[in-house]
Amino acid sequence: MPEVVCVDVGSTYTKAAKIDLSGAELVSRAEVPTTSGTDVLDGLNAAVAAVDGAGAPLYVCSSAGGGLRLAVVGYESLVTAEAGHRVGLSAGAQVVHVASGPLTGAAVTALRAARPDVVLLVGGTDGGDAEVLLHNARRLAAARLRIPVVLAGNHDVREEARDLLTSRGVPVTVTGNVLPRIGVLDPRPARAAIREVFLRHVIGGKRLSKGPRFAALVRSATPDAVLAGVELLADRAGFGVLVVDVGGATTDVYSALVPDAELSTGPRRDVAGTLWRSRTVEGDLGVAVGAPSTRDAAIVEKLADPVSERELAATAAQIALRRHARGHSAGPGLPRTGGRDLRDVRLVIGSGGVLRHGGGEHVLRAVLGDTAGGWALPDRARTVVDSAYVLAAAGLLAVDHPAVAAALTGTLLTAGRDR
């Protein structure tokens, strides 16, 4: 039978799943510690051997070494910079810095201090403001950061901005505007460009492996693969889906909602556009290296001090959901934007080692019982734990084997309650 092996190389564990393509089913799965201290290929090879996958084609995603760190530089905090922020999160990146308006020397210094792997440079709707985008291109060129730039702003001056950057040796990828018109958010071109830059420039630069093989194997950042799997699942289900993935260093939240025409084009529309398939990452919430900052965040959110690993996972999940649903503020005194109305979510999926190893019921019960979180809870949601790494595998297979990928996500629709 034709088989492939999907591998997710995480910061803590490397997970492998062998998939039978003819039957569109999971054959075996395994996880081993990620060997980032030596060479991540050691752990990857061990995971493949554990599922008896020698010789099978490999589909690999990775968040090892901190994943993809993205900085966004935009025009104004509540419009194009915010739109860029949302697109960056949807592209599987941890957005470590957002700058809005004309860059100053201090702003460039702050950008440099954030240590991004990639800069997403946006600004102006198509045919709108051009000066800020060009100013910021000049500033980035003069700073000689040598960080790859994805340029996704006003189409009228994109080529001029590209020339300013390339004249100083900055690697640039030009793509479609993330906000071509007010209220119209188009993440797809920038997401694809960020993915390509991640594969071309970032994976090899993290020195996770001694040779070129690992960089050649990786097809996407893990969060990007998972979001693709969530999108497939939501399309198949026809209703809202919510995913909470609690890791050792970060906690990711994905939501795929049914589009609302009034919120897309009506008077209640968001000027920065609405992403109906969205992801946020909380780099300060985790159960291992992120445990101290999870406890600090619990104090801010007025939650009990978590002690056990399950309590840490539940706390991280609660806080991550609060931030995802409430949205965020671009600065002190500015309103929250980007919030999510999750009341109509029908399926809540938990992921992460603690949930897979028996903690799913405790974590998901805490999430759906968080009545003091400042967000409206789903009122009729079923819960399940993605214990077989289905979402990442489905996202990895979505392009080459879409029918198989869709069938894999269907197992989460038919799985029983994690209770």
N, C-alpha and C positions, 0 to 999 in steps of 0.2 A: 504493500500500500504506500502511496506517496505520503511522506511525512516531512514536517518542518519543525524546527525548534525555535520558540520565541524566548528571548532572554532579556530580563530587566536587570541591569547592573546598577544597584542602588548604592548609597553611601555606606550602608551597614550590611545588607544582604544582597546576594545575586540570586535571582529567581529564574527558573527555567520551566517551560511547559512544552511538551511534545504534542503536536497537533496532527491528527490524521485528516488530510485534505479531502479524501474521497468520502469519508463519513462525516466530515465537519464536526469532529469531536475531540475532546481532550483525552490523550492516551495516558500521560503520566506527568507529574510535576515534582519539583524539588527546589530546595533553597540551601545555599551554603554561604558562609561569611564572605563578604567582598574582600579581596586581597589587595586593597589600595596601598598597603604598606610595602608591598613588593612589586607586583605586576597584576593588574586587574584581570589579565588573561588567565592567570592561574585559577582564580575563582570561577571565571566563565567556563573554562575547560572542565573544571570539576562539576559544575552544575549540569553541563551538557552530558557528561559521562553518567551522572546520577539518574538521568532520564533515558539512558541508553540511546543517545542521539548522535553518536559518531557517524559522520558522513552526511547527515541531513543538512539541508540548507538552513542557515541561521538568519533570524530576524532579531536585531539587537537594538535596544534603547538604553539610555544611560542617564542617571542623575548623580553619578559618582563625582567626587571632587567638588561638590557644591552645585552641580548642574550648570545652568546657563544664567549668568548675572547680566541684567540689562539695565541701561540708563536711558531715560526718555528725555529728549529736549524738544520743547514745543513752543507755541505762540502765546497762549494764555492758559492759566491754570484750570479754568472751568470748561474749556472747549477743546482745542487741538491737543494740548498736553494731556488732558484727561482722556481723550480718545486714544492717544498713543499709549497711555498707561494701560487701558483696558485691552488693547490689542496685544501689548507685550505679555500680559498675564495669560491671554488666550494662546500665545505662541509657545507656552511651556517654559517661560522665563520667570526668574525671581527678579522683580523690578526693584533694584537697590537704590535708585535715585531718579527723581523727576525734577526737571528745571523748566521754568516757563518764562517767556519774555526774552528780551535781548540779553545774551550772556555777558556777564562782567568778568573781570579777572578773578574775583572771589568765587563766582559761580563755577568757573572752570576748575578752580582749586577744589571745590566741594565735589565736583563731578569726578575728578581724578582720585580723590580720597575714597570714593565709593567702590573703586576697583571693578568697574564693569568689564564684561567680556565683549559686549557689543553696545553700540549707541544707536538708538532709534531716533532719527532726526525728522521731525514733522513740523508743520506750521502752515497755516492758511488753507482755506478751502480752495478748490480749483478756480482760478481767476480772481481770488481774493487777495489778502495781504501777502506781499512778497518780501518786504524789507527785513522782517524778523528772521525769516528762513535764511536769507542771504547773509545777514549779519552773523547768525549763529554758525553758518558754514565757514565764514572767514575766521571766527574765533576758534573753532575746533581745528581748522587747518593751521592757524598760527600756534596753537598749543602743542602741536606735534605729539599728540597722545598715542598715535599709531594703533588706535583701537578701531576695529572694523565698524563702519557706519552703514546702517540701512536707511536710505533716504526715501521718505514716503510722505512728502508734502505737496504743496501747490505745484501742479503740473506745468504752469507757465514758466517757472524758474528752476525746475529740478535739474535741468542739464547745466545751467550756469552754476548752481550750488555744487553739483558733482565736480565740475572743472576746478572750482576753488579748492576742494578737498584733495582731489587727485594730484593737483599741482604741488602739493606738499607731501605726497607719498601716502596719503590716508587711503586704505582699502575701502571702496564704496560699492554698494549694491543699490541700484535705483529701482524703485517699484511704485505701484499705484498709491494714490493718496489714501490715507486711512480715514480721512473725513472729507470726501469730495464736495459735499454740500452740508450745510448746517443740519444736524439731526440725522444724517445718513452716515453710518459707520460701516466701513468695508474692511474687515480684518484680513481677508484671504490673501491678497498679494503680499502684504507685509509679513504675515505668518509664514508663508512659503519662503520668503527671502530670509527671514530670521533663521528658519530651519537650515537653509543652505549655508548660511554664514556660520552657524553653530557647528555643522559637520565639517566645513572647510577650514575654519580657523580655530575653533575653541577646543574641540575634543583633543586634538593633538597637542595643543598648547598647555593642557593641564598635566601633562607628563604622568598619565595614569599607567602607561605601558611603554616598554622600551623600544618597541618597533612600530611599524605603521599598521599592523594587522587590526588592532582594536579600532583605530580611527576609521579604517575602511569598512569594518563590520557595522558600526553604529549608524542607524538610519534616522534617529530622532532623539530629542530629549524625552525622558520618560513622561513628564507631564503632558507633553504634546501628544504622545501616543495614547495616553489614558483619555485625554479629552476627545480624541478621534473615536475611541471606543465608546465613550459616553454619548457622543453625537449619534453614532450608529444605534445604540440602545434606545435613545429617545425617539429617533425616527421610527424604529420598529414598534415601540410601545404606544406612541401617540399621546403620551401624557408627560408631565413634569418628572424629572429624575434628579436626585441629589446624591452626590458621592462625597464622603469624608475619608481622606487617606492620612492616617497618623503615622509618621515616621520617627526615626530617632532624632533628626535635626530639624525637620520642617513638618508642617501639617497643611495639606492641600485640600481645597474644597472646589468641587465642580458642580455646576447646576445647568441643566438643559431644560428650558421652559417652553411652553407653547406660545408662539408669538401673539401679541395683542395689537390689533390694528390701531387702536386709539393711542397706544403708547409709542407706536412706530411712526405714525404720520399725523395723529390728531393733536389737539391743543396741549395735551399732557406730555408730549414727546420730550425727550432729553436732548438738549442742544448738542451734547457730545455723542449722541447716538446710543442705541441699545444693542447689547450683545445678548441674544437669547441663549447662546451657548457660552458659558463663562467659567473662568477659573481664577481663584486667588490662592496665593501661597503665603504662608506665615512663617518667615524664616527664624522667628524667635520662639516657636512652639514645637516641642518634641518630647520624647520620653527618654532619650539617652543624653547626647551632648546638649540637647535643647531643654533638659529638665530644669536647670536653675532659672532660665528665663520664663519657662512655663509657670513656675511658682511665683515669679515676680508679676507676671501678667494676671495671675489669679487674684493677687492682692488688689490690683487696679480694678478688676471686674467684680470685686467683692464676692469671690468664691472661696470655698473652704480650701485650706492648704492640702494639696494632694500628697499622699505618702507612698502608696503602692504604685506599681507600674500601671495597673488598670486605672487607678485614680488619676494618674498623670495623663494617660491617654484620653480619659473622659474629659478632663479639664481642658486639654489642648483642643479637643474636638469642639467643645462648647464655645470656647473663645474664638476659634477659627470661624465657626458658623455665625457667631455674632458679628464679626468683622465683615464677613462675606455678605450677609443679608443687610446690615446697616449701611454698608458702603464706607467710604473714607473721606476725610477732609484733606484738601490740598495744602492746608496750612492753618495756623492758629486763627480762630475767628471766622474761618470760611465754612460754608455749609458742606454737609456730607453729600457726596454724589456716588453714583454707581451701585446703589443698593439693589437688593433683589427681593421681589415678592414671592415667597416660597410656599404660600398657603395652598396652592393647587398641586404641589408635588405629591405624587402617588407612590413613588418607590424611593427609599433611602438606602443607600449601599455603603457599608463600612469596609475599609481596607486598611492594611498595615499589619505588621507582625503581631502586635498585642491583640488585635481583633481576630486575626486568623487563628490564634492559639488560645481561644476560649474567652477572650474579653469582649467579644462583639456585643453580647446582650447588655452588659453593663454600660459600655460606651454609648451605644445607640439609644438606650433608655435615658441616659443623662442628656443627650442632645435633644430628643423629642419631648423631654420634660422640662426644658429650660424656659420656664414662663417669665423669668425676670431678665431675659437677655435683650429686650428691646427690639425683637423681631417677631413677626407673626408665624407661629408654628404650622407645619402641614397638619391638616385636620383629619386625614384619612390615609396616611401613608403606611405601606408595608415595608418591613426592614429585612435585609439580607446582607451577609458578609461575602465579599468576593474572595473566597479562600483559595481559589484556583488560578488567580492572576488573569482572569478572563479579559478584563478591560484593556490592559496593556497589550495582551496578545492580539485581541481584536483590532486595536488601533494600528498595530504593526502590520497586520495582514490586510488592512482595509483597501489598499491600492491594488495589490497583486491578486488577492483572493477575497473580493467583497462578499460573495455569498457565504463563504466559510466564516468570515468575520462576523457577519450578521447573525449566523446560526449560533456562534459562540456567545454573543450577547444575550441571545434568547434564553440561555440556561439560567440567567439571573432573573428573568421574568417568571420562570416556572419554579424557581427554587422556593422552598418553604420558608416560613418566618424564622429568623434567628432568635427564637425565644423558647 
